[in-house]
Amino acid sequence: MKADEAYQCGKCGLCLTVCPVYRVTREETAAPRAKVHLIRSYAESRLPATDRMQEKLQCCLMCGTCTAMCPGGVHHDTLFMRMRDEMGAWCGQSRQVKALGAILPRENRLRMAARAARVGTGSLAQRIIGRMRIGNIPIENFPTPNRIPFRDQVPTVIKPAGSPVGTVVYFTGCATNHIFEGTGHAVTMVLQCMGYRIIIPPDQGCCGLPLFFHGDTQRARSSILSNIKALQLNGCDAVIVDCATCGSALSHAYPKLMDEMRLCADPARDLAAKVWDVGEFILEKFSDLEPHLATGQAKEKVTYHLPCHLKNHGRGKDRVETLMQRLPHVDYQRTVDWDACCGGGGFFFNEYPDISKQMVDGKIDNAVNSGARSWATGCPGCRVQLSGNLPRKGMLDVCHPVEIIARGLR
């Protein structure tokens, strides 16, 4: 077990001040520094691999906030992924991780899973299964998957609406392709209006980060290699993502993971340099959008939740919020916890529902009290967590920031 980063930890405790899990539990064993020293003890053969150790290592959102805060340069995310892989080999993997590994890397299986989920969220199925929950989220509160995958609904190349200003590659991710088609159509509509030619590679797939997060390195490898190949298109100005986790994978994790797998990381670094979150990209090129925004219409009250992966691996935590404030049709309402973790974290909301629920309830109260009609967030996992835990289904329109932009186009 390679644990070089563990020796950089000075036990200062700064990670405790920002760790969402520790803030709820107040247990030292849930803190990042405790996990680092568990790993160090394991690497030095002072502690064996046990189910108890695996449980402690799994109790983490993998949000990256501790890494961003650490003055010692400890890469907690890489260290935790490596150790989860080790624990999986010794203690076995959970059913959820096995299911992820069987479905995510294979597009045909993703399609079958989406069709099955569509049936499961139907009204008849809901009456049969009653008030079943996944974690704290009732089945009926989960989004209904797309009838047709988004990438099958649109051409591989979408021409700009007017004079072309550039070419972008659109990485749709699993969620837009199979669940949130409205986000995909909003992204293409806005980028078209801005004058961009859009290429949507048909052979892209899952970014693979959920598998790495849960210690399934081998199955994630094929996803990473195929995506790097699919997205290496000459002449493109940017690779656009609409999912904060996918953005974190392509721009932050891929180069490190290629090094971890002892493969040449140069293609991953080249790709990472071109990756943009769609909201950050639109703000950067706002002059291309501004002429297409309607003025004089009634303003929509909007609040915003900043996803952890965008906060820690984006180009600046306030960029999408700034974009919301610049839209003429938006009355932006900031909440005090706009940048706090919502507690979704992949399967965290299902594995640790009590901790997750405590994180999200306060955010929901603040969002409702803001008077906003819509709650924007650029992470599908956050979107499921926020909308799924609303006291009343539909009391807030939880959507992607680009869907807010699309509503204001002329």
N, C-alpha and C positions, 0 to 999 in steps of 0.2 A: 504494500500500500504506500503510494507516494503521498507524503504529507508535508512538503516543504513549506507551504504557506502557513501551516499551523505554528511554526516556530517564529513567525513574524508578529504574532499576537502578544501585545504587552499587557493584557488584562486591564486596560484602562477603564473599560465599562462604557465608553461612548456609544457602542452598539446597543446597549440596553436602553438608552434614551430615545432611540428611534425605532426599535424593533416592535412591530405591531402586536406580535404574540406576547412578548414580555409585558407590554403595557396592559394587557388584559389579565394575564395569569399572575404576574409578579413572582414568578418562580424562576430561580436562577438556572435551573436545568433547561428551561425553555429559551434561554438567552443565547445569542450567537456565540459569545465567548465560551460558554459551557460546551456547546457542540464542538467548537474548535479543539478544546482540550480533551474531550472524549476521543476525538479522532486522533489526536496526538498520542494519547495513551494506548489506543488500539494499534497505531503504527509502531509503537515501541514494544508491543506484545505485553503490555501491562494490564490490558483488559481484553477479554474475548468478545467475539461477536455474539450478541444475544438478542432475543426478541425485544427486551426492554431497551437496549441501546438503539435498535432500529426504530422503535416507537418514538424515542426522543429526537432522533434525527429527522423523522418524518414530520414532526410537529413544527413545520416551517413553511411559510408562504412562498419562499424563493423569490421575494420581491426585489432583492438586491440593495435594499436601503442600508443594511449594515456594511456592505462593501463600499458603497458610496461615501459613507461616513468615516470609515476606518483610517486613522492616521498612520497605521503600520503597513498599509497596502495589502492587507489580507483579502484574497479573492474568495470570499465565503461561498459564493455560488458555485465556482469550479470545485472547491474542496468538498462541499456538501454533495454535489452530483457524483463525484468520484466515490465518496464513502457510501452513498446510497446504492451505487452499483455493486460495491463490495458486500454490503449487507444483504442485497438481493441474492447474491451468489451463496452466501452462508445460510441465511434464514428464510429464503424464498420471497416471492413477490406477492403482493395483495391481488385479489381478483380484479380490482379496478385497473391496476397497472398491467396485468396480463391481457385484459380486454383492450386497453389502449394500444399495447404492442401488437395485438392481432389485427386491429382495425386501422389505426392512423396511417401507417406507411403505405397502405394499399387503397388506391382510389376506388376500386370496384367494391371493396368492403365498406368504405365510407358511404358510398351511394346506397348500399343495402341497409346500413345502419340508419341513414337519414330517412329512408322509406319506412323502416320499422318504427322509428321515432314519430314520424308523421301520423302513422296509424295510432300510436300510443297516446298522442296528444289530441286526438279527435274527440268529439263530444260523446260518442257512444262508448269509446274506451274509457273516458273519464268517469262515466256513470258506472261502468263495471268495476274499475279499480278504486273508485271512491276517492278518499282524501289521502292517497298514498303520497309520500314525500321522498325526495332525495336530499339528505341533510335536513335543512329546515324549509326547503322550498317545495310547495305542493306541485305535483305533476302538472296540474292544470295551469300553473304559472310559467312553465317552461315555454319558450317560443316554438311555434310550429315550423318544422323544416320546410325549405323551398320545395314546391312540387317538382320543379326541374332545376338542376344545379345551375347556378348563376353563369358559369363559364359556357354552358350549353345555350344560354339565352342570348349571348352577345357574340359578335364576330371576333376573330383573333386580332384584327387590326381595326381600330375605330378612328375615323378621320376627324380632324378638328372642325368646328362649326364655321370658322372663318379662316383668315390667313394663319398658316402654321407658325408657331413660335418655337416649337421644339418637339421632341419625342420622349415619352416616358414609358417604362415597363410597369405594368400593374400586377403586383403579387397579391392575389385575392385572399389567400389563406383558406383554411377549412370552413371557418364560420360564415364568411360571406358567401362562399360557394354553395354551402349546404343549408344555411339557416337564415342569414340576414341579407337576402337579395336586394332589399331596399337600399342598403348601404352601398352595394356594388353599383346600382343604377345611379345613385346620387354622386358617387365618385366620378364615374364616367361622364355624367352630365356636366358637372362642374369643370372638370379638366378639359372637356370638349369646348365649353364656352370660353375658357381661358386661352384656347388656341393650341392645345396639345394633341398630337397624334398619340394614340394609346395602343400599346401592344400588350396583349394578355396571353402569355405563353400557355399553350394547352397542356403541356407535360409537367407543369408545376404541381407540387403536392404539399402535404403537411410540412410545416417548418421543422418539425422534429423536436422542438424544445420541450413540450410536455413529457416526451419519453425520457429525455436527458434529465429533466427535473426529478423524475421518479426512478432514476437509476437503471433505465433500459438502454444502455449505450449502443449495443450491437444493432438493435432494430432501428434506432434513430439514424444510424450511419448512412443507410441507403437513401433516406429522405434528404439528408444534408447534401450528399454528393450529387443527387439528381437535381436538386434545386439550384445549386451553384452552376451546374451545366446549363439548365434551362434559362437562367437569368443573365447569362453572359452574352448579351446582345450588343454588337458594335453600334456606335452612333447614338445611343440613348443618353439623355441628359440626367435621368434619375430613375431609380427603382422605387416605386411608390407602394407603401403598405398602409392598410387601414386598420390594422390590429397592432396594439402596442407590444404584445408578446412576440408576434412575428417580426416586428421591427427590432426588438431586442435580440431575437435570434439571429437575424441576417446581419445586423450592424455591430453587434457586441459579442455574441456567443460563437458564431461560426468560426472566426479566426482562432479563438482559443480552443474550440473543440477539435478543429483540424490538427492543431498542435498536440492535443491530448491523444488523438488517434495516430500520431506520428506520420501524418500525411502533409504534403506541401500545402501551406496555408496561403500562398500568394494569391490564388484565385478568390479565396474567401475574403482576403483583405481588399482586393480590387472591388469586389461586390459591396463590401461594407461601406466603402467610401462613397458609393452612389445611393445608398438607401436613405429614404426620407419618409417620415410619417406624413400622411397626406395633409393633415392640418398644419404641420410645420412648413410643408412645401407651399401650401396656398398662402400662408402669411408671408413667406419669403417672396412670392411672386404676386403679391396682392394687387399690384398695379394692373396685372392682366385680368383680374377678376372684377375690380371695382366698376368698370363701365357697364358690367352686366347685372349689377345689383339694383333692384328697384328701390326708389325712395318715396317717401310720403305715405307709405302704408302703415297700418297699425302695427305697433311693435309687439313682438312675442316675448314674454318673460321666460328667460332661460337661465338655468344654473348649470354648473359643470363639475364633474368628478375627474380628477387627474389620475390616470392609471399609474401604478407604481413603476412598471417597466418603461413608460414614457418619461416619468419623472427622473428615473435613475440612468436611463440610457438614451434619452432624447437630446435635443440641441438646446434645451433650456426649459425649466419646469413651467414657465408662464407663457409660452409661445401660443399654445392653442387657446388659452384663456384670453390672451391679447387679441387673437383673431375674433373670438366671440364678441369682444368689446367694440371691435371696429365695424361690425356688420350693422348697416343702417336700420334693418328690420328687427333687431334684437335689443331687448332691455335686459342687460346682463345683471344677475343677482349672485354675488359671491357668498358662499357659506364659510363659516370659520374653519371647517374641516374639509375644504374642497380638495386638498392634496393628501388626505389621510387614506390609508389602505381600507378597502371595503370588506376584506376578509374572504374574497372568492378564492383566489390562488389555486387554479386548477381543480383538483379534487379536495382541497382543504375544507371547503364548505360542507363536504360530505363526511370526511374523515374526522373532523373536529367541529361539529355543528354548534356546540355551545359557545366556543371561542369565536367562531365566525359570526354567530348571531349577535354577540355583544358588539362586535366591530361595526356591523352594518346598521343596527337599529338607530344609533345616534346620528348617523349620516342621513338616514331616511327622515328622521324628525326635523333635522336642519334644512333639508331640501324642501320638505313640505311647508315649513314655516317661512321659507324665503318667498313664497307666493309664486314661484315659477310654475309655468305650465309644462315645460320640457326640461329633462335632465340629460345633458349630453355627456357622453364618455366614449373614448376611442379604443375600448377593449371589449371584445365580445364576452369574455368571462365576467368582467365587472358588470356588464349590461345584464347578464343573466342573474347575477347576485343581487343587483339593485332592484330590478323589476320584479324578480321572484319573491323578494321579501317585503314588498309593499303591503301594507295592511289591507288595502283594497285594490284588486287588479285594475290597472289602467288609471289610477288616480294621478300618476305622472307619466308623461310620454318619455320613456327612457330610450334614447336614440343616439346615433352617431353624430358628432359635430358637423360632418359634411351634409347630413340630411337637413340640418338647420340651415346651412348655407343654401342648399338647393331650393328651399322654400322661398328664399328671397331673390331668386333670379327673375329677371324681367320676363 
